[in-house]
Amino acid sequence: MRILVVEDDEKIASFIVKGLTQAGYGVDWAADGETALGRLRAGDYRGAVVDIMLPHRDGLSLVEAARRAGISTPIIFLSAKREVDDRIRGLQAGGDDYLVKPFAFSELLARIQALLRRASGAAEPVRLSAGDLEMDLVRRRVSCGGREIVLQPRELALLEYLLRHKGSVVSKVMLMEHVWDYSFDPETSVVETTVSRLRAKLAAGCRSNGELIRTVRGIGYVLDR
Amino acid sequence: MRVDWHSIALRLTLFHALFFGLVTGAGGVVLYHLIGVYVIGEIDQDVLRQQKEIVRILQSKEPARVQGEIEADTRNGGKEDYFVRVTDRAGHLLMGSDLSGWPDAQSLDALARDLVPGQRQFTTLPLADARGQARVLTAMAPPDRVLQVGISMGDSVAFLRHFRHYGLIILASMLTLGTVAGWGLARKAMAGVEAVTEAAGHIAGGHYAERVAAAGHGREIDQLVSTFNAMADQVQTVMQEMRQVNDHIAHDLRSPLARIRGLAEAAALDETLGEEAVELAGGVVEECDHLIGIINTMLDIAETEAGVQRLQLETVDLGRIAAQAVELFAGVADDKGIELVYRAASPRTLRADRRRLQRALANLVDNAIKYTPAGGKVDVSVESDEASTRIAVQDTGAGIPAEARPHLFERFYRGDQSRQLPGNGLGLSLALAVARAHGGDILVESQPRAGSRFILVLPLDQGPA
């Protein structure tokens, strides 16, 4: 059960392949639309990352052809075009998600994982945890070794997002979008401020865990397993 | 009100009024003089007729009877109408009518003495009681006497006085009329120039599509207008081309940046590389993100400026957007020791692009917090009336220096105090583009050391919400 990367830009393809491999996926690479269609028909892929601008057969027509052939593999489009129209066209062609270049690999990874989870029909968890830290998603409460830690709603949402992506690095832009519902990162770092407040509260309430949320310079934050 | 003496309109008006006044005044003086001469001439004719009558009496009657004749005559004609005096060459009175009320005898004697023989002389003398003037004719009468006949100028003087009086009234009217007409003419002539000035001001403020309505100002102004509009066309073309070039550059930079960022990110996440390399790669990613932020914002501005058809319109609750922006920065403000307050007097919903409005407002609040020192206050409020809704962001920062104000909304403009702060100088440009795409604007009020107030104004009449 592998992931197919369809991208004619070798450098971009190389870091996607490398990153996905590091994340534990088996990866195949196709540099043009025709080759990619052949691979999709022949193999059983869990997911595909498809660039829209491709030689021989562009990404949109590739996905349309794959869908016509009954291939239901979850597909994420990559595109240099940022207009909303292109996004809509991509989704209409049968894509499941759309990411604009330049993108953060961590965001691509998070989106692939979300798609795969959805496709596998995994049940929505009611409880998330990391070490002694536990989050009750129904009652919206956080506790550490049985002791409750009181968090602001935004801090709670931030912690939930980190817990859901436990082990993966999440970028500031992803956090802005999913925790604050803003599609951009303000000049004053709102994310940094909230992360440090959350850290302080976790450190006070959960002494045994040490530094739970790690900063990865330039990339974002990761909550380690 | 301060008077601007350099105003062409004012100068034209004053010149016009002065010209009217001078022409009317000069005309009045000439007319007054001519009428005066004519009136005196008429009086002189009267005196002369009277004198001839007396001479006839003197020649035909016995000298002894003349006195009685004169007295009867002057009394018949009415004592006030004229007087008669007959003296010898030395000025000794020989006969005459009653002189009470007429000029005093000494003046008349002097005239009689000074008379050049064979000539006659008209003189104007004041009446004894200074009630008016008399016109006196002094002439030789046979055999060797001096005859003086005088008549009152009362009616004529009154006529001239009336003439003067009405003349002054007319002059004043003409001055007023001249001023009003001059002001009207000057305003009309300058209206075209003012229209051009206003358009030039708008263009300087970034509204490159502004033009002056072409016709109806008169040929010279119309020429100015059409030349100005042609120049504005060129400016607009150049600005558009420059922006297009910028946007193409921005777009073309995205692919190489995607590669650099991706490769650097892969390195930053590769723990086998060692701490130093990972740190370095992380730094590269950060710088890439900074550059990508600039490029994306430039493209966002270009897209937003392209107009309302590019907006994703939905029904937006402005109060919610403002509350969200305040909540977004609550932690940052708290850390900095700034009081961040939100008041909604009358929030409204409208058709708008939610993402873009969120960002425009977040930029304003972000700025306010950046420029407000610890202990200060940032106040966000929403007020609406029938026509528009206004979101005001008020801070207690250092204010905006006057020299920075015209450049605030320019792309990449960074004031002296902002250089040390994070940011790329595009936040306000984007916010303004968003406001204008929605048919609104951003107003700035600022006082040095008393803080600034940015008001995002959005019109509510954008069709059914």
Interface residues (C-beta under 8 A of the other chain):
Chain A: D9 K11 I12 S14 F15 I16 K18 G19 Q22 A80 R82 E83 V84 K101 P102 F103 A104 F105 S106 R154 V169 W180 D181 Y182 S183 F184 D185 P186 E187 T188 S189 V190 T193 T194 R197 V216 R217 G218 I219
Chain B: H251 R254 S255 L257 A258 R259 R261 G262 L263 A264 E265 A266 A268 L269 D270 V278 E279 A281 G282 G283 V284 V285 E286 C288 D289 I292 G293 N296 L299 E303 Q312 Q324 E327 L328 F329 G331 V332 D335 R355 Q358 R359 A362 N363 D366 I369 K370 P422 G423 N424 G427
